[in-house]
Amino acid sequence: MDELTAEFLRANPLPLPEDEVDKDARGRVVVVGGHREVPGAVLLAGESALRSGAGKVQIATVTSAAMGLALAIPEARVTGLSETESGDIGAENSARIRTMIQDEDAVLLGPGMLDADNAGSLFSVLLETLENQSLVFDAAALTGLRDQTGLLRKFAGRSVMTPHAGEMASFLDIDRDAVMADPLAAARQAADATGMVVVMKGSVTHIVDPSGHIALCQEGNVGLATSGSGDTLAGIIVGLLARGTAPLLAAQWGVFLHAAAGDRLKQKHGLLGYLAREIPAEIPSILADLTPEAR
C-alpha cells in the first residue's frame, strides 16, 4: 500500500510534452454534463482539466447554460444540447456527443447531472459506440450505469471512477453506512466489478486499481468538503489522462494535486470558506513544484 506524498509523485512523474507541440498534441478533453440548475459543475471540471495541463477542452451541456458557460470559460468550445423537461441533457443526444468525442483523448461523463436514470440512458448508448478514449465516470454517470457493469468493463484499463460515499452506495446497492464503515472494501468491490481505477473520496481517499494495488491520500483538509470540489477533482484527473498519463497514475496525481490545492487555500483563507472555483488556479504552481523540469 502506497501513501501519496510529494516524494512518491516525484518518483512517479507525469509525462511531459516533447519538443514543440500544439494544443491538440498536449491532450484533448471533452466534458459531458451539467443541468439547467447546476451549470457550474462542467465549468469547474473544464477549467481544472486545462489547469492540469490539457491543451484543449470541449464542453457538452444543456442549451440553456451553453452561452453563459462559453463566456465564463472562453478557452473552451461549448456545445449546447437539447434538454429534458427537468433540465438534464436529453438521452437523444448520444449520437451528437459521439461525433464530438470520436477523435478526442479523454472524456469526463456526468458532472452536474441530476437525473441518474436519464444519464444511464444517455451514456449506455454512447458507450456502446466508443472504442479508444480514456474515461472518467462521475456523479450521475456512475449511479445511472450501476446495473451495466458489463458495459463498463469494456473500458477496463483506461478509465477512472470518482464516487463519494453516497454514489458508491448507490452503485453497489448497499447502505451508505456500510461504505463509510469500510470504504476500502467498497472501492475494491467496484474495481473488481468494472475493471476501473476507483477513487473512493473521503477524509482519507482510497485509490484502488483492479490488480489490487492500493494508495492512500491523507493530505488535504475539511475545507475541500464544499460544493463543486468533486467536479474539480474529476477535471484534474481527466486532464492528466488526456496528457497520456496511465489511469492509476492520473488518479494518484489528481487526488494529491486536489488535496495540495486545499492545503494552499487553507493557508491563504483559513480552514473553512474557500471555494471550489479557487482550486484550479492552484494546480499549475503545485505541478511546477513537483515537476521542476516543467518550470
VOPAGU-2260 file (C-alpha; in pm, 1 decimal, decimal comma):
REM VOPAGU-2260
SITE   aa  ch    i         X         Y         Z
SITE  MET   A    0       0,0       0,0       0,0
SITE  ASP   A    1     139,8     339,3    -101,6
SITE  GLU   A    2      82,5     667,6      74,5
SITE  LEU   A    3      65,7     960,5    -162,7
SITE  THR   A    4     332,9    1216,1     -81,3
SITE  ALA   A    5     533,4    1466,8    -280,2
SITE  GLU   A    6     826,1    1224,2    -272,7
SITE  PHE   A    7     611,3     941,6    -412,2
SITE  LEU   A    8     491,5    1157,6    -700,3
SITE  ARG   A    9     838,4    1286,7    -785,9
SITE  ALA   A   10     945,6     922,7    -810,4
SITE  ASN   A   11     647,5     850,4   -1038,5
SITE  PRO   A   12     643,3    1150,2   -1275,5
SITE  LEU   A   13     381,7    1261,3   -1523,4
SITE  PRO   A   14     452,7    1254,3   -1897,3
SITE  LEU   A   15     564,2    1591,4   -2032,5
SITE  PRO   A   16     531,1    1729,6   -2386,9
SITE  GLU   A   17     836,3    1664,0   -2600,6
SITE  ASP   A   18     981,6    1925,0   -2834,6
SITE  GLU   A   19     740,1    2171,0   -2993,7
SITE  VAL   A   20     374,6    2063,5   -2973,7
SITE  ASP   A   21      42,4    2231,9   -3041,1
SITE  LYS   A   22    -267,0    2233,0   -2822,0
SITE  ASP   A   23    -402,2    1913,8   -2979,9
SITE  ALA   A   24     -85,0    1723,1   -2903,7
SITE  ARG   A   25     -95,1    1835,9   -2540,2
SITE  GLY   A   26    -420,3    1644,7   -2489,9
SITE  ARG   A   27    -785,7    1695,2   -2578,9
SITE  VAL   A   28   -1069,6    1667,5   -2328,3
SITE  VAL   A   29   -1446,7    1659,2   -2359,4
SITE  VAL   A   30   -1662,3    1719,6   -2050,7
SITE  VAL   A   31   -2023,0    1599,7   -2080,5
SITE  GLY   A   32   -2261,1    1709,1   -1808,6
SITE  GLY   A   33   -2441,4    1992,9   -1641,1
SITE  HIS   A   34   -2802,3    2074,2   -1564,2
SITE  ARG   A   35   -3016,4    2382,0   -1603,1
SITE  GLU   A   36   -2983,1    2444,5   -1228,5
SITE  VAL   A   37   -2619,3    2329,3   -1190,7
SITE  PRO   A   38   -2433,0    2469,1   -1492,0
SITE  GLY   A   39   -2117,6    2547,9   -1298,1
SITE  ALA   A   40   -2008,9    2186,0   -1248,7
SITE  VAL   A   41   -1879,5    2148,2   -1604,1
SITE  LEU   A   42   -1711,0    2488,6   -1584,2
SITE  LEU   A   43   -1517,5    2376,5   -1276,7
SITE  ALA   A   44   -1426,1    2048,1   -1442,2
SITE  GLY   A   45   -1325,9    2208,1   -1771,3
SITE  GLU   A   46   -1104,7    2470,2   -1612,1
SITE  SER   A   47    -944,3    2205,0   -1391,0
SITE  ALA   A   48    -860,1    1996,3   -1698,5
SITE  LEU   A   49    -686,8    2294,9   -1856,8
SITE  ARG   A   50    -504,8    2384,6   -1536,4
SITE  SER   A   51    -372,0    2027,9   -1509,7
SITE  GLY   A   52    -208,6    2059,7   -1849,6
SITE  ALA   A   53    -457,3    1953,9   -2117,7
SITE  GLY   A   54    -428,7    2163,0   -2431,5
SITE  LYS   A   55    -789,7    2171,0   -2546,1
SITE  VAL   A   56   -1130,1    2135,4   -2379,0
SITE  GLN   A   57   -1478,9    2097,8   -2520,2
SITE  ILE   A   58   -1788,2    2110,2   -2300,1
SITE  ALA   A   59   -2117,9    1946,1   -2395,9
SITE  THR   A   60   -2402,6    2070,9   -2178,8
SITE  VAL   A   61   -2764,2    2184,5   -2184,3
SITE  THR   A   62   -2855,7    2459,0   -2430,8
SITE  SER   A   63   -2995,4    2684,4   -2159,6
SITE  ALA   A   64   -2649,6    2706,1   -1997,8
SITE  ALA   A   65   -2424,5    2697,0   -2303,4
SITE  MET   A   66   -2395,1    3069,5   -2379,7
SITE  GLY   A   67   -2316,6    3164,9   -2022,3
SITE  LEU   A   68   -2057,2    2890,4   -1995,4
SITE  ALA   A   69   -1893,4    2992,3   -2323,3
SITE  LEU   A   70   -1845,8    3342,6   -2183,8
SITE  ALA   A   71   -1729,6    3217,9   -1843,9
SITE  ILE   A   72   -1465,7    2984,5   -1988,2
SITE  PRO   A   73   -1356,9    3139,1   -2319,0
SITE  GLU   A   74   -1076,2    2884,1   -2356,2
SITE  ALA   A   75   -1330,5    2605,9   -2418,4
SITE  ARG   A   76   -1559,4    2519,5   -2704,8
SITE  VAL   A   77   -1910,4    2484,9   -2561,5
SITE  THR   A   78   -2188,0    2291,2   -2735,4
SITE  GLY   A   79   -2549,9    2325,3   -2627,8
SITE  LEU   A   80   -2763,0    2011,1   -2631,0
SITE  SER   A   81   -3137,2    1959,9   -2611,3
SITE  GLU   A   82   -3258,2    1905,9   -2257,6
SITE  THR   A   83   -3524,7    1718,6   -2070,7
SITE  GLU   A   84   -3820,6    1890,4   -1912,2
SITE  SER   A   85   -3641,2    1872,8   -1576,6
SITE  GLY   A   86   -3322,5    2031,7   -1714,0
SITE  ASP   A   87   -3076,6    1748,6   -1783,1
SITE  ILE   A   88   -2912,1    1660,7   -2116,6
SITE  GLY   A   89   -3164,5    1463,3   -2319,7
SITE  ALA   A   90   -3088,1    1097,4   -2391,4
SITE  GLU   A   91   -3144,5    1163,4   -2761,8
SITE  ASN   A   92   -2808,8    1344,6   -2777,9
SITE  SER   A   93   -2590,7    1031,3   -2772,9
SITE  ALA   A   94   -2510,4    1040,7   -3144,9
SITE  ARG   A   95   -2424,9    1409,5   -3140,7
SITE  ILE   A   96   -2194,4    1366,7   -2841,8
SITE  ARG   A   97   -2029,7    1074,6   -3019,5
SITE  THR   A   98   -1929,1    1299,9   -3308,8
SITE  MET   A   99   -1773,5    1545,0   -3062,9
SITE  ILE   A  100   -1550,3    1291,5   -2893,7
SITE  GLN   A  101   -1458,8    1046,7   -3167,8
SITE  ASP   A  102   -1107,8    1192,3   -3206,2
SITE  GLU   A  103   -1051,6    1317,6   -2851,5
SITE  ASP   A  104    -816,8    1170,5   -2591,5
SITE  ALA   A  105   -1013,1    1173,6   -2267,0
SITE  VAL   A  106   -1376,4    1220,8   -2169,3
SITE  LEU   A  107   -1540,9    1310,7   -1838,5
SITE  LEU   A  108   -1901,4    1196,3   -1805,4
SITE  GLY   A  109   -2158,7    1309,8   -1551,5
SITE  PRO   A  110   -2059,4    1619,5   -1351,8
SITE  GLY   A  111   -2359,5    1830,6   -1259,9
SITE  MET   A  112   -2620,3    1587,9   -1396,4
SITE  LEU   A  113   -2907,3    1524,2   -1154,5
SITE  ASP   A  114   -3124,4    1252,0   -1313,6
SITE  ALA   A  115   -2939,8     921,5   -1283,2
SITE  ASP   A  116   -3189,5     723,6   -1492,1
SITE  ASN   A  117   -3171,8     973,7   -1776,1
SITE  ALA   A  118   -2789,8     977,1   -1753,4
SITE  GLY   A  119   -2789,1     598,9   -1772,0
SITE  SER   A  120   -2997,9     606,0   -2088,7
SITE  LEU   A  121   -2775,1     870,8   -2247,2
SITE  PHE   A  122   -2442,5     714,8   -2161,1
SITE  SER   A  123   -2530,1     350,0   -2220,9
SITE  VAL   A  124   -2599,0     426,6   -2587,5
SITE  LEU   A  125   -2289,0     644,9   -2611,0
SITE  LEU   A  126   -2058,5     387,0   -2455,2
SITE  GLU   A  127   -2166,7     119,3   -2697,8
SITE  THR   A  128   -2003,2     322,0   -2975,9
SITE  LEU   A  129   -1677,3     431,3   -2810,5
SITE  GLU   A  130   -1351,6     247,0   -2861,1
SITE  ASN   A  131   -1028,7     425,8   -2774,3
SITE  GLN   A  132   -1088,8     710,9   -2532,6
SITE  SER   A  133    -984,9     724,0   -2169,1
SITE  LEU   A  134   -1286,4     795,8   -1948,6
SITE  VAL   A  135   -1369,2     939,4   -1608,1
SITE  PHE   A  136   -1709,8     848,4   -1464,0
SITE  ASP   A  137   -1850,6    1090,9   -1208,9
SITE  ALA   A  138   -2180,7    1158,0   -1031,5
SITE  ALA   A  139   -2489,4    1051,1   -1230,6
SITE  ALA   A  140   -2276,3     872,7   -1489,7
SITE  LEU   A  141   -2191,2     625,2   -1214,5
SITE  THR   A  142   -2524,9     588,2   -1046,2
SITE  GLY   A  143   -2706,2     577,0   -1380,2
SITE  LEU   A  144   -2490,4     288,0   -1502,0
SITE  ARG   A  145   -2496,6      88,1   -1179,0
SITE  ASP   A  146   -2672,9    -204,8   -1348,6
SITE  GLN   A  147   -2441,5    -211,9   -1651,5
SITE  THR   A  148   -2108,5    -327,7   -1515,0
SITE  GLY   A  149   -2064,3    -549,1   -1820,9
SITE  LEU   A  150   -2069,1    -242,2   -2043,1
SITE  LEU   A  151   -1834,9     -56,6   -1808,3
SITE  ARG   A  152   -1583,8    -342,1   -1825,6
SITE  LYS   A  153   -1541,3    -257,6   -2193,8
SITE  PHE   A  154   -1331,8      34,8   -2069,6
SITE  ALA   A  155   -1125,4    -161,6   -1817,0
SITE  GLY   A  156    -765,7     -48,8   -1808,7
SITE  ARG   A  157    -834,0     302,7   -1936,1
SITE  SER   A  158   -1094,3     450,2   -1702,5
SITE  VAL   A  159   -1137,6     601,9   -1357,2
SITE  MET   A  160   -1444,9     644,7   -1137,8
SITE  THR   A  161   -1467,0     913,2    -868,5
SITE  PRO   A  162   -1755,0     839,0    -626,8
SITE  HIS   A  163   -1826,2     981,3    -285,9
SITE  ALA   A  164   -1986,6     754,1     -27,1
SITE  GLY   A  165   -2345,7     814,0    -138,5
SITE  GLU   A  166   -2269,7     748,1    -504,3
SITE  MET   A  167   -2072,0     436,7    -417,9
SITE  ALA   A  168   -2360,5     306,8    -206,1
SITE  SER   A  169   -2598,0     356,5    -498,4
SITE  PHE   A  170   -2356,2     197,8    -745,4
SITE  LEU   A  171   -2304,5    -113,1    -530,4
SITE  ASP   A  172   -2664,0    -119,1    -399,8
SITE  ILE   A  173   -2555,5    -120,0     -36,4
SITE  ASP   A  174   -2614,9     113,6     257,4
SITE  ARG   A  175   -2415,1     434,1     274,2
SITE  ASP   A  176   -2321,5     342,3     630,9
SITE  ALA   A  177   -2156,2      25,0     500,1
SITE  VAL   A  178   -1943,8     229,6     262,1
SITE  MET   A  179   -1849,4     472,3     537,0
SITE  ALA   A  180   -1756,9     184,4     768,2
SITE  ASP   A  181   -1520,4      22,4     514,8
SITE  PRO   A  182   -1451,9     247,6     214,4
SITE  LEU   A  183   -1157,9      35,0     103,7
SITE  ALA   A  184   -1375,3    -275,7      74,4
SITE  ALA   A  185   -1630,4     -80,1    -130,4
SITE  ALA   A  186   -1358,1      50,8    -360,3
SITE  ARG   A  187   -1220,5    -299,4    -411,0
SITE  GLN   A  188   -1566,5    -431,6    -493,8
SITE  ALA   A  189   -1623,6    -159,4    -753,7
SITE  ALA   A  190   -1279,8    -211,0    -907,6
SITE  ASP   A  191   -1339,9    -586,7    -934,2
SITE  ALA   A  192   -1680,9    -532,6   -1093,4
SITE  THR   A  193   -1574,7    -275,9   -1352,8
SITE  GLY   A  194   -1202,0    -314,7   -1414,4
SITE  MET   A  195   -1162,1      57,9   -1345,4
SITE  VAL   A  196    -936,5     253,3   -1115,3
SITE  VAL   A  197   -1157,3     366,0    -826,0
SITE  VAL   A  198   -1107,9     691,4    -638,2
SITE  MET   A  199   -1309,7     647,3    -318,8
SITE  LYS   A  200   -1336,7    1002,0    -190,4
SITE  GLY   A  201   -1337,4    1081,0     179,4
SITE  SER   A  202   -1134,2    1234,3     460,5
SITE  VAL   A  203    -881,9     967,8     362,0
SITE  THR   A  204    -910,2     897,5      -9,2
SITE  HIS   A  205    -851,2     539,7    -122,8
SITE  ILE   A  206    -733,1     470,6    -477,6
SITE  VAL   A  207    -768,8     110,1    -590,4
SITE  ASP   A  208    -695,5     -49,4    -924,5
SITE  PRO   A  209    -829,2    -387,2   -1044,1
SITE  SER   A  210    -496,0    -560,6    -977,4
SITE  GLY   A  211    -542,5    -484,4    -607,2
SITE  HIS   A  212    -291,8    -200,1    -581,7
SITE  ILE   A  213    -393,8      48,4    -310,2
SITE  ALA   A  214    -283,9     404,9    -248,7
SITE  LEU   A  215    -397,0     636,6      29,7
SITE  CYS   A  216    -403,1    1014,0      39,3
SITE  GLN   A  217    -422,4    1172,1     383,1
SITE  GLU   A  218    -338,1    1522,0     262,1
SITE  GLY   A  219    -596,1    1798,9     232,7
SITE  ASN   A  220    -844,0    1929,7     486,0
SITE  VAL   A  221   -1214,3    1955,7     561,7
SITE  GLY   A  222   -1239,3    2279,0     363,7
SITE  LEU   A  223   -1238,2    2063,9      48,6
SITE  ALA   A  224   -1578,3    1928,3     153,8
SITE  THR   A  225   -1756,0    2204,8     -34,1
SITE  SER   A  226   -1990,0    2227,4    -332,1
SITE  GLY   A  227   -1809,1    2175,5    -662,1
SITE  SER   A  228   -1491,4    2031,5    -511,9
SITE  GLY   A  229   -1555,2    1688,0    -661,8
SITE  ASP   A  230   -1603,1    1843,4   -1006,4
SITE  THR   A  231   -1256,2    1996,7    -985,9
SITE  LEU   A  232   -1104,1    1661,2    -887,7
SITE  ALA   A  233   -1268,6    1483,5   -1180,9
SITE  GLY   A  234   -1149,1    1759,7   -1412,8
SITE  ILE   A  235    -790,3    1734,1   -1291,2
SITE  ILE   A  236    -788,7    1358,1   -1347,2
SITE  VAL   A  237    -934,6    1377,3   -1698,0
SITE  GLY   A  238    -682,1    1646,9   -1788,6
SITE  LEU   A  239    -397,5    1421,7   -1677,7
SITE  LEU   A  240    -543,3    1129,7   -1873,0
SITE  ALA   A  241    -554,1    1347,1   -2185,6
SITE  ARG   A  242    -182,3    1414,0   -2142,5
SITE  GLY   A  243    -119,6    1041,2   -2181,3
SITE  THR   A  244     -97,9     951,2   -1812,2
SITE  ALA   A  245    -198,0     595,2   -1721,0
SITE  PRO   A  246    -526,0     577,4   -1523,9
SITE  LEU   A  247    -375,6     472,4   -1190,5
SITE  LEU   A  248    -105,7     739,9   -1204,3
SITE  ALA   A  249    -357,8    1003,1   -1319,3
SITE  ALA   A  250    -580,2     916,7   -1021,6
SITE  GLN   A  251    -287,1     930,4    -778,8
SITE  TRP   A  252    -157,9    1262,7    -907,0
SITE  GLY   A  253    -507,9    1406,7    -937,8
SITE  VAL   A  254    -602,1    1324,8    -580,3
SITE  PHE   A  255    -276,9    1465,5    -443,2
SITE  LEU   A  256    -295,0    1785,2    -651,6
SITE  HIS   A  257    -652,8    1842,2    -534,9
SITE  ALA   A  258    -555,1    1789,5    -170,1
SITE  ALA   A  259    -246,8    2009,0    -200,2
SITE  ALA   A  260    -458,2    2286,6    -352,6
SITE  GLY   A  261    -685,1    2266,7     -49,5
SITE  ASP   A  262    -388,7    2298,8     183,1
SITE  ARG   A  263    -259,9    2606,6      -1,2
SITE  LEU   A  264    -604,0    2766,4       8,0
SITE  LYS   A  265    -627,4    2695,5     380,5
SITE  GLN   A  266    -306,5    2892,0     428,8
SITE  LYS   A  267    -449,4    3184,0     229,9
SITE  HIS   A  268    -807,1    3193,6     357,6
SITE  GLY   A  269    -842,5    2969,9     661,6
SITE  LEU   A  270    -981,4    2621,0     705,7
SITE  LEU   A  271   -1340,7    2694,6     604,9
SITE  GLY   A  272   -1484,6    2924,0     341,2
SITE  TYR   A  273   -1255,8    2889,2      41,8
SITE  LEU   A  274   -1438,8    2795,0    -277,1
SITE  ALA   A  275   -1414,7    2516,0    -530,9
SITE  ARG   A  276   -1367,8    2778,1    -803,9
SITE  GLU   A  277   -1037,8    2872,4    -636,6
SITE  ILE   A  278    -892,2    2520,4    -658,4
SITE  PRO   A  279    -797,1    2507,9   -1030,5
SITE  ALA   A  280    -572,9    2815,1   -1020,0
SITE  GLU   A  281    -354,5    2647,0    -756,7
SITE  ILE   A  282    -276,7    2345,5    -974,9
SITE  PRO   A  283      -7,1    2483,0   -1213,2
SITE  SER   A  284     222,9    2601,5    -934,0
SITE  ILE   A  285     185,4    2272,1    -746,7
SITE  LEU   A  286     269,6    2086,1   -1067,7
SITE  ALA   A  287     573,9    2308,1   -1112,5
SITE  ASP   A  288     691,6    2235,3    -758,2
SITE  LEU   A  289     653,5    1861,0    -813,1
SITE  THR   A  290     792,5    1864,9   -1166,8
SITE  PRO   A  291    1088,9    2103,3   -1172,0
SITE  GLU   A  292    1170,5    2025,8   -1535,7
SITE  ALA   A  293     830,1    2174,4   -1630,6
SITE  ARG   A  294     918,7    2519,5   -1493,0
